[in-house]
């Protein structure tokens, strides 16, 4: 026990950089439903008092300015869950037009999907048909959207129905639109949930069908900071290798769900996550070409201290580093 404690005290699996060397200025963030959602969502969720906030142009401008200041280019507004029949939720036309106008220059990709077996049934032909058609109609009606972000959880490695769904979405997407996928991390002994990991072969399959993979590097049930840093370092290396050249955003936690078993906010937080990512990226002499940046989960949980931490420990200003890759 004594030697174990000595080893742990001297073990430094993470790294910290304040020169912005790992920021390609092409980061992402998941944002709230209210930014583009229709009035029915507010009513169904008893959030009618929030409508005025989200519909206020000043607040939309404020959000856009905040994200620009922190080198975020890819924005994923929540548009979940799909209905059990496969239709994605409606958006407010005027709000969507306002949002897209103010967010000109960003890549806005609605975040659609749901819980596998509860709202999402990719194995059902009718559900799949309706889901794909809903996406096609949305991107046709609002060509300013850069693409679509698919998030179905859990999704066990090897799930062929999910791959078939991605194939159908790819066929239906208007020309030039991005297919972005919320992905699961590689297997590990540290995280005991087998239905939220993808092996290398499955990563290859998903990567072949996607333009962008965003890996959810959290909900590990780990209670030790250094172990989490070490795991993220390992995951960072594997994910970039396994993704077969497809652009990757590394999804990092900034939420504080407590007493849920699978997430300890004292361990899974932005500070430790960045430390692990920095360590993983430092294994490369130059940044991998498919590394785009990080993605924050989520906008509504970010506070002033976390924005400052991101600025100090990850972001950079000025020109790109000589060996940097633009991300996309």
Secondary structure, 3 states (H helix, E strand, C coil): CHHHHHHHHHCCCCCCCCCCCCCCCCEEEEECHHHCECHHHHHHCCCHHHHHHHCCHHHHHHHHHHHHHCCEEEEEEECCCCCCCCCCCCECHHHHHHHHHHCCCCEEEEEEEEEECCCECCCCHHHHHHHHHHHHHHHHHCCCCCEEEEEEECCCCCCHHHHHHHHHHHHHCCCCCEEEEEEECCCCCCCCCHHHCCCHHHHHHHHHHCCEEEEECCCCCCCCHHHHHHHHHHHHHHHHHHCCCCEEEEEEECCCCCCCCCCCCCCCCHHHHHHHHHHHHCCCCCCCCCEEEEEEECHHHCCHHHHHHHHHHCCCCCCCCCCCCCCC
